Amino acid sequence: MTNNYFFFGFGQVAKYYVDELIKRKKKFNFFVTTTSNSSTKRFKGKAYRSFKFNGNKYDKKISDYLKSSNYLLISIPPSKGKDYVLSNFGKIIKSLNFKKIIYLSATSVYGNHNGKWVSEKSNLKPSTEFGKSRLKAEKRWLKISKKKNFNLVILRLSGIYSKESNPLMRLKAGSKTFISKKNQFFSRIRVEDISRVLNKIFYDKKISREIINISDDLPASNENVTKFAAKLLDIKNLKSISYKNLEGKMIKGFYKDSKKVSNKKMKSLLNIKLLYPDYKSGLRNLFRKSF
């Protein structure tokens, strides 16, 4: 059987997932939305349809391709409290019967927990506008899924790094600084491990109606991660920037939160072993391959 996927957004997570499907030799077609004009394109040798979706402007053919899709992946983040996917396509989505819908959220919904561990049962107290928008979108998707009995899985992703975006590249580009803040912890996940999680969830019928944290095993500070990357590159004399001296509301808000994101549910429910269980193994791999 050939499955049809519809991806709202075609960023690195969706692209890596398509690559995962190709490597596993799955039979599938896929359709995506981007902000560019609609066209037929190729990715890793596979043809796909790309449809324009930019805010409230979109290709009317999207509805037809949603109707012919089995699986739905939403990676477009909300903006200023508005979920543009539901605002524009909520009506058609409610009328369809997907085998599974995966909504990509973020661990920013937890807010600040002063360096303590958080799980899917922890209090949700987002402190940033981004986190508040994420939580509002989650609630909307959950409300619709309960009303329509959808098989919805929400994934709360930790900070994503990849061969295209990682601390090694930032250091090589000249940004030889790290943010210094006491008791500061972030969780991360390498994009290839997200791809394997997506594959497991889409193809496992037993995984149904869940909220799951997606993170590696070792939360760490920006300082520790940057220093480890610098050691790999043999870069010395890093400069420390105090959190108190940060300028810009967005970056200061990002570093305001501190938490360790538990992946116990992910491991037990999905029975999955991470390729890169911590930032050290992930960065060592990237260093060997690209630097």
MIDOSE-1310 file (N, C-alpha, C; in nm, 2 decimals, decimal comma, always signed):
residues 291
mtnn	+0,08/-0,12/+0,00/+0,00/+0,00/+0,00/+0,09/+0,13/+0,00; +0,05/+0,22/-0,08/+0,12/+0,35/-0,09/+0,05/+0,45/+0,00; +0,12/+0,51/+0,10/+0,06/+0,61/+0,18/+0,09/+0,75/+0,13; +0,00/+0,84/+0,15/+0,01/+0,98/+0,11/+0,02/+1,06/+0,24
yfff	+0,13/+1,14/+0,24/+0,16/+1,23/+0,35/+0,13/+1,38/+0,31; +0,07/+1,45/+0,40/+0,06/+1,60/+0,37/+0,14/+1,67/+0,48; +0,24/+1,75/+0,45/+0,32/+1,82/+0,54/+0,28/+1,97/+0,54; +0,23/+2,03/+0,65/+0,22/+2,17/+0,66/+0,35/+2,22/+0,71
gfgq	+0,43/+2,28/+0,61/+0,56/+2,32/+0,64/+0,66/+2,21/+0,59; +0,77/+2,26/+0,52/+0,87/+2,16/+0,47/+1,01/+2,21/+0,52; +1,02/+2,22/+0,65/+1,15/+2,25/+0,70/+1,24/+2,13/+0,73; +1,34/+2,14/+0,81/+1,44/+2,04/+0,83/+1,38/+1,91/+0,89
vaky	+1,28/+1,92/+0,98/+1,22/+1,80/+1,03/+1,15/+1,72/+0,93; +1,06/+1,78/+0,85/+0,99/+1,72/+0,74/+1,08/+1,66/+0,64; +1,19/+1,73/+0,60/+1,28/+1,69/+0,50/+1,36/+1,57/+0,55; +1,40/+1,57/+0,67/+1,47/+1,45/+0,73/+1,38/+1,33/+0,74
yvde	+1,25/+1,36/+0,76/+1,16/+1,24/+0,77/+1,14/+1,18/+0,63; +1,13/+1,26/+0,53/+1,12/+1,21/+0,39/+1,24/+1,13/+0,36; +1,36/+1,18/+0,40/+1,48/+1,10/+0,38/+1,48/+0,97/+0,45; +1,42/+0,97/+0,57/+1,41/+0,84/+0,65/+1,32/+0,74/+0,57
likr	+1,21/+0,79/+0,52/+1,11/+0,71/+0,45/+1,18/+0,65/+0,32; +1,26/+0,73/+0,25/+1,33/+0,68/+0,13/+1,43/+0,58/+0,17; +1,51/+0,60/+0,28/+1,61/+0,50/+0,32/+1,54/+0,37/+0,36; +1,42/+0,38/+0,42/+1,35/+0,25/+0,46/+1,28/+0,19/+0,35
kkkf	+1,29/+0,25/+0,23/+1,22/+0,20/+0,11/+1,07/+0,19/+0,12; +1,01/+0,29/+0,19/+0,87/+0,29/+0,20/+0,80/+0,33/+0,07; +0,68/+0,28/+0,05/+0,60/+0,33/-0,07/+0,52/+0,45/-0,02; +0,55/+0,57/-0,08/+0,47/+0,68/-0,03/+0,48/+0,80/-0,13
nffv	+0,38/+0,88/-0,12/+0,38/+1,01/-0,19/+0,37/+1,12/-0,09; +0,41/+1,24/-0,12/+0,40/+1,35/-0,02/+0,38/+1,48/-0,09; +0,30/+1,56/-0,02/+0,27/+1,70/-0,06/+0,30/+1,79/+0,05; +0,34/+1,91/+0,02/+0,39/+2,01/+0,12/+0,34/+2,15/+0,10
ttts	+0,35/+2,23/+0,20/+0,33/+2,37/+0,18/+0,46/+2,45/+0,21; +0,48/+2,55/+0,13/+0,59/+2,64/+0,15/+0,54/+2,78/+0,12; +0,62/+2,88/+0,15/+0,58/+3,02/+0,12/+0,60/+3,06/-0,03; +0,66/+2,97/-0,11/+0,69/+3,01/-0,25/+0,57/+2,96/-0,33
nsst	+0,58/+3,00/-0,46/+0,47/+2,96/-0,55/+0,46/+2,81/-0,57; +0,33/+2,76/-0,59/+0,31/+2,62/-0,61/+0,38/+2,57/-0,73; +0,43/+2,44/-0,72/+0,50/+2,38/-0,83/+0,53/+2,23/-0,80; +0,57/+2,16/-0,90/+0,62/+2,02/-0,88/+0,77/+2,03/-0,86
krfk	+0,82/+1,96/-0,76/+0,96/+1,96/-0,73/+1,01/+1,82/-0,71; +1,14/+1,81/-0,68/+1,20/+1,68/-0,65/+1,29/+1,70/-0,53; +1,28/+1,60/-0,44/+1,37/+1,59/-0,32/+1,43/+1,45/-0,31; +1,56/+1,45/-0,31/+1,63/+1,32/-0,31/+1,59/+1,23/-0,42
gkay	+1,56/+1,29/-0,54/+1,51/+1,21/-0,65/+1,37/+1,18/-0,66; +1,29/+1,22/-0,55/+1,15/+1,19/-0,55/+1,06/+1,31/-0,58; +0,97/+1,30/-0,67/+0,88/+1,41/-0,71/+0,78/+1,43/-0,60; +0,74/+1,56/-0,58/+0,64/+1,59/-0,49/+0,57/+1,73/-0,53
rsfk	+0,45/+1,75/-0,48/+0,38/+1,87/-0,50/+0,40/+1,97/-0,39; +0,44/+2,09/-0,42/+0,46/+2,20/-0,32/+0,35/+2,31/-0,35; +0,28/+2,34/-0,24/+0,17/+2,44/-0,25/+0,20/+2,57/-0,17; +0,16/+2,68/-0,23/+0,19/+2,81/-0,16/+0,09/+2,82/-0,04
fngn	+0,15/+2,85/+0,07/+0,07/+2,88/+0,19/+0,15/+2,99/+0,27; +0,10/+3,11/+0,27/+0,17/+3,22/+0,33/+0,07/+3,30/+0,41; +0,06/+3,27/+0,54/-0,04/+3,34/+0,63/-0,18/+3,30/+0,59; -0,25/+3,39/+0,54/-0,39/+3,36/+0,50/-0,40/+3,35/+0,35
kydk	-0,29/+3,35/+0,28/-0,29/+3,33/+0,13/-0,25/+3,19/+0,10; -0,32/+3,12/+0,02/-0,29/+2,98/-0,01/-0,35/+2,93/-0,14; -0,29/+2,82/-0,19/-0,34/+2,76/-0,31/-0,46/+2,68/-0,28; -0,57/+2,70/-0,35/-0,70/+2,64/-0,33/-0,69/+2,49/-0,35
kisd	-0,59/+2,44/-0,42/-0,58/+2,29/-0,44/-0,54/+2,22/-0,32; -0,49/+2,29/-0,21/-0,45/+2,22/-0,09/-0,56/+2,13/-0,04; -0,68/+2,18/-0,04/-0,80/+2,10/+0,01/-0,81/+1,97/-0,06; -0,79/+1,97/-0,19/-0,81/+1,84/-0,26/-0,70/+1,74/-0,22
ylks	-0,58/+1,79/-0,20/-0,47/+1,70/-0,17/-0,48/+1,66/-0,02; -0,54/+1,74/+0,06/-0,56/+1,69/+0,20/-0,66/+1,57/+0,20; -0,76/+1,58/+0,11/-0,86/+1,47/+0,10/-0,80/+1,34/+0,06; -0,69/+1,35/-0,02/-0,63/+1,22/-0,07/-0,51/+1,18/+0,02
snyl	-0,49/+1,24/+0,14/-0,38/+1,20/+0,22/-0,42/+1,12/+0,34; -0,33/+1,02/+0,38/-0,36/+0,93/+0,49/-0,30/+0,99/+0,62; -0,19/+1,06/+0,61/-0,12/+1,11/+0,73/-0,09/+1,26/+0,72; -0,10/+1,33/+0,83/-0,08/+1,47/+0,84/+0,02/+1,51/+0,94
lisi	+0,12/+1,59/+0,90/+0,23/+1,64/+0,99/+0,22/+1,79/+0,99; +0,21/+1,85/+1,10/+0,20/+2,00/+1,11/+0,32/+2,05/+1,18; +0,41/+2,12/+1,11/+0,53/+2,18/+1,17/+0,53/+2,33/+1,17; +0,43/+2,39/+1,11/+0,42/+2,54/+1,11/+0,39/+2,59/+1,25
ppsk	+0,47/+2,67/+1,31/+0,45/+2,72/+1,44/+0,34/+2,83/+1,44; +0,27/+2,84/+1,55/+0,17/+2,95/+1,56/+0,25/+3,08/+1,57; +0,18/+3,19/+1,54/+0,24/+3,32/+1,54/+0,15/+3,42/+1,61; +0,19/+3,49/+1,72/+0,11/+3,58/+1,79/-0,02/+3,52/+1,83
gkdy	-0,01/+3,40/+1,88/-0,13/+3,33/+1,93/-0,22/+3,27/+1,83; -0,19/+3,28/+1,70/-0,27/+3,23/+1,59/-0,21/+3,11/+1,52; -0,29/+3,00/+1,51/-0,25/+2,89/+1,44/-0,31/+2,90/+1,30; -0,22/+2,93/+1,20/-0,27/+2,95/+1,07/-0,32/+2,83/+1,00
vlsn	-0,27/+2,71/+1,04/-0,33/+2,59/+0,98/-0,47/+2,57/+1,01; -0,50/+2,58/+1,14/-0,64/+2,56/+1,19/-0,73/+2,68/+1,14; -0,68/+2,80/+1,14/-0,75/+2,91/+1,10/-0,80/+2,90/+0,95; -0,71/+2,85/+0,87/-0,75/+2,84/+0,73/-0,80/+2,70/+0,68
fgki	-0,76/+2,60/+0,75/-0,80/+2,46/+0,70/-0,87/+2,38/+0,81; -0,90/+2,44/+0,92/-0,97/+2,37/+1,03/-1,10/+2,30/+0,98; -1,17/+2,37/+0,90/-1,30/+2,31/+0,86/-1,28/+2,19/+0,77; -1,19/+2,19/+0,68/-1,17/+2,07/+0,59/-1,10/+1,96/+0,67
iksl	-1,01/+1,99/+0,76/-0,94/+1,89/+0,84/-1,05/+1,82/+0,93; -1,14/+1,89/+0,99/-1,24/+1,83/+1,07/-1,33/+1,73/+0,99; -1,34/+1,75/+0,86/-1,43/+1,67/+0,78/-1,36/+1,54/+0,73; -1,23/+1,53/+0,76/-1,15/+1,42/+0,70/-1,12/+1,32/+0,81
nfkk	-1,07/+1,20/+0,77/-1,04/+1,09/+0,86/-0,90/+1,04/+0,83; -0,80/+1,11/+0,89/-0,66/+1,07/+0,87/-0,63/+0,95/+0,96; -0,54/+0,87/+0,91/-0,49/+0,75/+1,00/-0,42/+0,81/+1,12; -0,35/+0,92/+1,10/-0,28/+0,98/+1,22/-0,24/+1,12/+1,18
iiyl	-0,25/+1,20/+1,29/-0,21/+1,34/+1,28/-0,10/+1,37/+1,38; +0,01/+1,42/+1,34/+0,12/+1,46/+1,43/+0,14/+1,61/+1,43; +0,13/+1,67/+1,55/+0,14/+1,81/+1,56/+0,28/+1,83/+1,64; +0,36/+1,91/+1,58/+0,49/+1,94/+1,64/+0,48/+2,06/+1,72
sats	+0,49/+2,04/+1,85/+0,49/+2,15/+1,95/+0,63/+2,17/+2,00; +0,65/+2,24/+2,12/+0,78/+2,26/+2,17/+0,78/+2,26/+2,32; +0,89/+2,23/+2,38/+0,90/+2,22/+2,53/+0,89/+2,36/+2,59; +0,88/+2,47/+2,51/+0,86/+2,60/+2,57/+0,72/+2,61/+2,64
vygn	+0,63/+2,52/+2,62/+0,50/+2,52/+2,69/+0,52/+2,50/+2,84; +0,63/+2,44/+2,88/+0,65/+2,42/+3,02/+0,69/+2,54/+3,10; +0,76/+2,64/+3,03/+0,81/+2,76/+3,09/+0,93/+2,73/+3,18; +0,95/+2,81/+3,28/+1,06/+2,80/+3,37/+1,04/+2,71/+3,49
hngk	+1,12/+2,61/+3,51/+1,11/+2,52/+3,63/+1,24/+2,52/+3,71; +1,31/+2,63/+3,69/+1,44/+2,65/+3,77/+1,53/+2,53/+3,77; +1,55/+2,47/+3,66/+1,65/+2,36/+3,64/+1,60/+2,23/+3,68; +1,47/+2,22/+3,72/+1,42/+2,09/+3,76/+1,37/+2,01/+3,64
wvse	+1,35/+1,88/+3,66/+1,30/+1,79/+3,56/+1,15/+1,81/+3,53; +1,11/+1,81/+3,40/+0,97/+1,82/+3,37/+0,93/+1,69/+3,29; +0,81/+1,65/+3,30/+0,76/+1,54/+3,23/+0,63/+1,59/+3,16; +0,56/+1,50/+3,09/+0,44/+1,53/+3,02/+0,33/+1,57/+3,12
ksnl	+0,35/+1,53/+3,25/+0,25/+1,56/+3,36/+0,28/+1,69/+3,43; +0,39/+1,75/+3,40/+0,43/+1,87/+3,47/+0,33/+1,99/+3,44; +0,34/+2,09/+3,53/+0,26/+2,21/+3,51/+0,31/+2,29/+3,39; +0,21/+2,34/+3,31/+0,24/+2,41/+3,19/+0,23/+2,56/+3,23
kpst	+0,34/+2,63/+3,23/+0,33/+2,77/+3,27/+0,43/+2,85/+3,18; +0,40/+2,86/+3,05/+0,49/+2,92/+2,95/+0,51/+3,07/+2,99; +0,64/+3,12/+2,98/+0,67/+3,25/+3,02/+0,70/+3,34/+2,90; +0,71/+3,28/+2,78/+0,74/+3,36/+2,66/+0,61/+3,36/+2,57
efgk	+0,61/+3,46/+2,48/+0,49/+3,47/+2,39/+0,49/+3,34/+2,30; +0,61/+3,30/+2,26/+0,62/+3,18/+2,18/+0,56/+3,06/+2,25; +0,60/+3,04/+2,38/+0,55/+2,93/+2,46/+0,40/+2,94/+2,48; +0,35/+3,06/+2,50/+0,21/+3,08/+2,52/+0,13/+3,05/+2,39
srlk	+0,18/+3,09/+2,28/+0,12/+3,05/+2,15/+0,12/+2,90/+2,12; +0,23/+2,84/+2,16/+0,24/+2,69/+2,14/+0,13/+2,62/+2,23; +0,11/+2,66/+2,35/+0,02/+2,60/+2,44/-0,13/+2,62/+2,39; -0,15/+2,74/+2,35/-0,29/+2,78/+2,29/-0,32/+2,69/+2,17
aekr	-0,22/+2,67/+2,08/-0,24/+2,59/+1,97/-0,26/+2,44/+2,01; -0,18/+2,39/+2,10/-0,20/+2,25/+2,15/-0,34/+2,23/+2,20; -0,40/+2,33/+2,27/-0,53/+2,31/+2,33/-0,63/+2,31/+2,22; -0,61/+2,39/+2,11/-0,71/+2,39/+2,00/-0,71/+2,26/+1,93
wlki	-0,59/+2,20/+1,91/-0,58/+2,07/+1,84/-0,64/+1,96/+1,92; -0,61/+1,97/+2,05/-0,67/+1,86/+2,14/-0,82/+1,87/+2,15; -0,87/+1,99/+2,15/-1,02/+2,01/+2,15/-1,09/+1,95/+2,03; -1,03/+1,98/+1,91/-1,08/+1,93/+1,79/-1,07/+1,77/+1,78
skkk	-0,95/+1,72/+1,83/-0,93/+1,58/+1,82/-1,03/+1,50/+1,91; -1,06/+1,56/+2,02/-1,16/+1,49/+2,11/-1,30/+1,50/+2,05; -1,33/+1,61/+1,99/-1,46/+1,63/+1,94/-1,48/+1,54/+1,82; -1,38/+1,52/+1,73/-1,39/+1,45/+1,61/-1,33/+1,31/+1,62
nfnl	-1,28/+1,27/+1,74/-1,22/+1,14/+1,77/-1,10/+1,12/+1,68; -1,02/+1,22/+1,66/-0,90/+1,21/+1,58/-0,79/+1,13/+1,65; -0,70/+1,07/+1,57/-0,58/+1,00/+1,63/-0,47/+1,10/+1,62; -0,47/+1,19/+1,72/-0,37/+1,30/+1,72/-0,26/+1,27/+1,82
vilr	-0,13/+1,29/+1,78/-0,02/+1,28/+1,87/+0,06/+1,41/+1,87; +0,07/+1,47/+1,99/+0,15/+1,59/+2,00/+0,29/+1,56/+2,05; +0,39/+1,61/+1,97/+0,53/+1,60/+2,01/+0,58/+1,73/+2,06; +0,63/+1,73/+2,18/+0,69/+1,85/+2,24/+0,84/+1,84/+2,21
lsgi	+0,89/+1,91/+2,11/+1,03/+1,90/+2,07/+1,12/+1,99/+2,15; +1,24/+1,93/+2,20/+1,34/+2,01/+2,26/+1,42/+2,08/+2,15; +1,52/+2,16/+2,19/+1,60/+2,23/+2,09/+1,66/+2,14/+1,98; +1,64/+2,17/+1,86/+1,68/+2,08/+1,75/+1,82/+2,12/+1,70
yske	+1,91/+2,03/+1,68/+2,04/+2,06/+1,61/+2,06/+1,95/+1,50; +2,14/+1,99/+1,40/+2,15/+1,91/+1,28/+2,29/+1,94/+1,21; +2,32/+1,88/+1,10/+2,44/+1,91/+1,03/+2,43/+2,05/+0,97; +2,30/+2,10/+0,95/+2,29/+2,23/+0,89/+2,29/+2,34/+1,00
snpl	+2,26/+2,31/+1,12/+2,26/+2,41/+1,23/+2,30/+2,35/+1,36; +2,42/+2,39/+1,41/+2,47/+2,33/+1,53/+2,58/+2,42/+1,59; +2,62/+2,40/+1,71/+2,72/+2,49/+1,78/+2,85/+2,49/+1,71; +2,89/+2,38/+1,65/+3,02/+2,38/+1,57/+3,02/+2,48/+1,46
mrlk	+2,91/+2,49/+1,39/+2,90/+2,58/+1,28/+2,90/+2,73/+1,33; +2,83/+2,75/+1,44/+2,83/+2,89/+1,49/+2,97/+2,93/+1,54; +3,04/+2,84/+1,60/+3,18/+2,87/+1,64/+3,27/+2,90/+1,52; +3,26/+2,82/+1,41/+3,34/+2,83/+1,29/+3,30/+2,96/+1,22
agsk	+3,18/+3,01/+1,24/+3,14/+3,13/+1,17/+3,18/+3,25/+1,24; +3,24/+3,23/+1,36/+3,30/+3,35/+1,43/+3,24/+3,38/+1,56; +3,13/+3,32/+1,60/+3,05/+3,35/+1,72/+3,11/+3,28/+1,84; +3,23/+3,33/+1,89/+3,30/+3,25/+1,99/+3,26/+3,30/+2,13
tfis	+3,13/+3,29/+2,16/+3,07/+3,34/+2,29/+2,98/+3,23/+2,34; +2,96/+3,24/+2,47/+2,85/+3,16/+2,53/+2,78/+3,24/+2,64; +2,66/+3,20/+2,66/+2,57/+3,27/+2,76/+2,59/+3,21/+2,90; +2,63/+3,29/+2,99/+2,65/+3,24/+3,13/+2,54/+3,27/+3,22
kknq	+2,48/+3,17/+3,28/+2,37/+3,19/+3,37/+2,37/+3,07/+3,47; +2,36/+3,10/+3,60/+2,37/+2,99/+3,70/+2,24/+2,90/+3,69; +2,27/+2,77/+3,71/+2,16/+2,67/+3,71/+2,07/+2,68/+3,58; +2,14/+2,69/+3,47/+2,08/+2,70/+3,34/+2,08/+2,56/+3,26
ffsr	+1,96/+2,51/+3,23/+1,96/+2,38/+3,16/+1,86/+2,39/+3,04; +1,91/+2,33/+2,93/+1,83/+2,31/+2,81/+1,83/+2,17/+2,77; +1,73/+2,12/+2,71/+1,74/+1,99/+2,65/+1,74/+2,00/+2,50; +1,80/+1,90/+2,43/+1,82/+1,90/+2,29/+1,78/+1,77/+2,22
irve	+1,77/+1,77/+2,09/+1,75/+1,65/+2,02/+1,80/+1,66/+1,88; +1,87/+1,56/+1,83/+1,93/+1,57/+1,69/+1,81/+1,53/+1,59; +1,81/+1,60/+1,48/+1,70/+1,59/+1,39/+1,68/+1,45/+1,34; +1,79/+1,37/+1,32/+1,77/+1,23/+1,27/+1,69/+1,15/+1,37
disr	+1,71/+1,17/+1,50/+1,63/+1,10/+1,60/+1,48/+1,14/+1,60; +1,45/+1,26/+1,56/+1,31/+1,30/+1,55/+1,25/+1,22/+1,43; +1,33/+1,21/+1,32/+1,28/+1,13/+1,20/+1,24/+0,99/+1,24; +1,32/+0,93/+1,32/+1,30/+0,79/+1,36/+1,17/+0,78/+1,45
vlnk	+1,16/+0,88/+1,54/+1,04/+0,89/+1,62/+0,91/+0,91/+1,53; +0,92/+0,99/+1,43/+0,80/+1,01/+1,35/+0,77/+0,88/+1,27; +0,87/+0,81/+1,22/+0,84/+0,69/+1,16/+0,77/+0,59/+1,25; +0,82/+0,58/+1,37/+0,76/+0,49/+1,47/+0,62/+0,52/+1,49
ifyd	+0,59/+0,65/+1,51/+0,45/+0,69/+1,55/+0,36/+0,67/+1,43; +0,40/+0,71/+1,31/+0,31/+0,70/+1,20/+0,27/+0,56/+1,17; +0,37/+0,47/+1,18/+0,35/+0,33/+1,14/+0,31/+0,23/+1,25; +0,30/+0,28/+1,38/+0,26/+0,19/+1,49/+0,12/+0,23/+1,53
kkis	+0,03/+0,14/+1,50/-0,12/+0,16/+1,53/-0,14/+0,17/+1,68; -0,05/+0,11/+1,76/-0,08/+0,11/+1,91/-0,05/+0,25/+1,97; +0,03/+0,33/+1,90/+0,06/+0,46/+1,95/-0,05/+0,56/+1,91; -0,14/+0,59/+2,01/-0,26/+0,67/+1,97/-0,29/+0,77/+2,08
reii	-0,32/+0,89/+2,03/-0,37/+1,00/+2,12/-0,28/+1,02/+2,24; -0,16/+1,07/+2,21/-0,05/+1,09/+2,31/+0,01/+1,23/+2,30; +0,07/+1,27/+2,42/+0,15/+1,39/+2,42/+0,29/+1,34/+2,47; +0,40/+1,36/+2,39/+0,53/+1,30/+2,42/+0,64/+1,40/+2,41
nisd	+0,72/+1,41/+2,51/+0,84/+1,49/+2,50/+0,94/+1,42/+2,41; +1,01/+1,50/+2,33/+1,12/+1,44/+2,24/+1,25/+1,51/+2,28; +1,33/+1,44/+2,35/+1,46/+1,50/+2,39/+1,57/+1,39/+2,41; +1,69/+1,43/+2,42/+1,80/+1,33/+2,44/+1,81/+1,31/+2,59
dlpa	+1,92/+1,24/+2,63/+1,93/+1,20/+2,77/+2,00/+1,30/+2,86; +2,06/+1,41/+2,80/+2,16/+1,49/+2,88/+2,13/+1,64/+2,86; +2,04/+1,69/+2,94/+2,02/+1,84/+2,94/+2,15/+1,91/+2,99; +2,17/+2,02/+2,93/+2,30/+2,09/+2,96/+2,29/+2,24/+2,93
snen	+2,38/+2,32/+2,99/+2,38/+2,46/+2,97/+2,44/+2,50/+2,84; +2,41/+2,62/+2,79/+2,47/+2,67/+2,67/+2,62/+2,68/+2,69; +2,66/+2,71/+2,81/+2,81/+2,72/+2,83/+2,88/+2,58/+2,81; +2,82/+2,48/+2,87/+2,89/+2,34/+2,86/+2,89/+2,29/+2,72
vtkf	+2,78/+2,31/+2,65/+2,77/+2,27/+2,51/+2,87/+2,35/+2,42; +2,87/+2,48/+2,44/+2,97/+2,56/+2,36/+3,11/+2,52/+2,39; +3,14/+2,50/+2,51/+3,28/+2,47/+2,55/+3,32/+2,33/+2,49; +3,23/+2,24/+2,49/+3,26/+2,11/+2,43/+3,28/+2,12/+2,28
aakl	+3,20/+2,20/+2,21/+3,22/+2,22/+2,07/+3,35/+2,29/+2,04; +3,38/+2,38/+2,13/+3,51/+2,46/+2,11/+3,63/+2,36/+2,13; +3,62/+2,27/+2,22/+3,73/+2,18/+2,24/+3,75/+2,09/+2,12; +3,64/+2,04/+2,06/+3,65/+1,96/+1,94/+3,72/+2,04/+1,83
ldik	+3,69/+2,17/+1,82/+3,75/+2,25/+1,71/+3,88/+2,31/+1,75; +3,93/+2,29/+1,87/+4,05/+2,35/+1,93/+4,05/+2,50/+1,92; +3,93/+2,55/+1,96/+3,91/+2,70/+1,97/+3,93/+2,74/+2,12; +4,01/+2,83/+2,14/+4,03/+2,88/+2,28/+3,98/+3,02/+2,30
nlks	+3,99/+3,07/+2,42/+3,96/+3,21/+2,45/+3,81/+3,24/+2,42; +3,72/+3,16/+2,46/+3,58/+3,19/+2,44/+3,54/+3,30/+2,53; +3,45/+3,38/+2,49/+3,40/+3,50/+2,57/+3,27/+3,47/+2,64; +3,26/+3,49/+2,77/+3,14/+3,47/+2,84/+3,05/+3,60/+2,84
isyk	+2,92/+3,58/+2,81/+2,82/+3,69/+2,81/+2,72/+3,66/+2,92; +2,71/+3,75/+3,02/+2,62/+3,73/+3,13/+2,48/+3,74/+3,08; +2,39/+3,66/+3,13/+2,25/+3,67/+3,10/+2,19/+3,81/+3,13; +2,24/+3,87/+3,23/+2,20/+4,00/+3,27/+2,23/+4,11/+3,17
nleg	+2,33/+4,08/+3,09/+2,37/+4,18/+2,99/+2,31/+4,15/+2,85; +2,23/+4,05/+2,84/+2,17/+4,02/+2,71/+2,07/+4,13/+2,67; +2,08/+4,17/+2,54/+1,99/+4,27/+2,48/+1,90/+4,20/+2,38; +1,77/+4,25/+2,38/+1,67/+4,19/+2,30/+1,58/+4,10/+2,37
kmik	+1,45/+4,13/+2,36/+1,34/+4,06/+2,44/+1,34/+3,92/+2,41; +1,35/+3,88/+2,28/+1,34/+3,74/+2,24/+1,45/+3,65/+2,30; +1,57/+3,69/+2,28/+1,68/+3,61/+2,33/+1,69/+3,61/+2,48; +1,65/+3,72/+2,55/+1,65/+3,72/+2,69/+1,54/+3,63/+2,74
gfyk	+1,42/+3,63/+2,67/+1,31/+3,54/+2,71/+1,35/+3,39/+2,69; +1,42/+3,36/+2,59/+1,47/+3,22/+2,57/+1,55/+3,17/+2,68; +1,65/+3,25/+2,73/+1,74/+3,21/+2,83/+1,68/+3,23/+2,97; +1,56/+3,28/+2,98/+1,49/+3,30/+3,11/+1,45/+3,16/+3,16
dskk	+1,41/+3,07/+3,07/+1,36/+2,94/+3,12/+1,48/+2,84/+3,14; +1,46/+2,76/+3,24/+1,56/+2,66/+3,27/+1,48/+2,53/+3,32; +1,51/+2,42/+3,25/+1,44/+2,30/+3,28/+1,52/+2,18/+3,22; +1,50/+2,06/+3,28/+1,55/+1,94/+3,22/+1,43/+1,86/+3,17
vsnk	+1,42/+1,83/+3,04/+1,31/+1,76/+2,99/+1,33/+1,61/+2,99; +1,24/+1,54/+3,05/+1,24/+1,40/+3,06/+1,20/+1,33/+2,93; +1,27/+1,23/+2,89/+1,23/+1,15/+2,77/+1,19/+1,01/+2,81; +1,16/+0,98/+2,94/+1,12/+0,85/+2,98/+1,00/+0,79/+2,91
kmks	+0,90/+0,88/+2,89/+0,78/+0,83/+2,82/+0,81/+0,79/+2,68; +0,89/+0,88/+2,61/+0,93/+0,85/+2,47/+1,00/+0,72/+2,46; +1,09/+0,69/+2,55/+1,17/+0,56/+2,54/+1,08/+0,44/+2,57; +0,99/+0,45/+2,67/+0,91/+0,34/+2,71/+0,80/+0,31/+2,61
llni	+0,73/+0,42/+2,57/+0,62/+0,40/+2,48/+0,66/+0,36/+2,34; +0,77/+0,42/+2,29/+0,81/+0,40/+2,15/+0,91/+0,29/+2,14; +0,97/+0,25/+2,26/+1,07/+0,14/+2,25/+1,18/+0,18/+2,15; +1,23/+0,30/+2,17/+1,33/+0,35/+2,07/+1,46/+0,38/+2,14
klly	+1,57/+0,35/+2,07/+1,70/+0,38/+2,12/+1,76/+0,49/+2,03; +1,80/+0,60/+2,10/+1,85/+0,72/+2,03/+1,98/+0,69/+1,96; +1,99/+0,75/+1,84/+2,12/+0,74/+1,77/+2,22/+0,83/+1,84; +2,18/+0,94/+1,89/+2,26/+1,04/+1,95/+2,20/+1,07/+2,09
pdyk	+2,23/+0,99/+2,19/+2,17/+1,01/+2,32/+2,21/+1,13/+2,40; +2,31/+1,20/+2,36/+2,35/+1,33/+2,43/+2,42/+1,42/+2,33; +2,44/+1,54/+2,37/+2,50/+1,64/+2,28/+2,65/+1,61/+2,24; +2,71/+1,53/+2,33/+2,85/+1,50/+2,31/+2,86/+1,40/+2,19
sglr	+2,78/+1,30/+2,19/+2,79/+1,20/+2,08/+2,74/+1,26/+1,95; +2,64/+1,35/+1,96/+2,59/+1,42/+1,84/+2,69/+1,51/+1,78; +2,76/+1,59/+1,86/+2,86/+1,68/+1,81/+2,99/+1,61/+1,77; +3,03/+1,50/+1,84/+3,14/+1,43/+1,79/+3,12/+1,37/+1,65
nlfr	+3,00/+1,32/+1,62/+2,96/+1,27/+1,49/+2,97/+1,38/+1,39; +2,91/+1,49/+1,42/+2,91/+1,60/+1,32/+3,05/+1,65/+1,29; +3,14/+1,65/+1,40/+3,28/+1,69/+1,38/+3,35/+1,60/+1,29; +3,33/+1,47/+1,31/+3,40/+1,37/+1,22/+3,36/+1,38/+1,08
ksf	+3,23/+1,41/+1,06/+3,18/+1,41/+0,92/+3,20/+1,54/+0,84; +3,20/+1,65/+0,92/+3,20/+1,78/+0,85/+3,31/+1,87/+0,88; +3,40/+1,84/+0,97/+3,50/+1,94/+1,01/+3,64/+1,88/+1,01
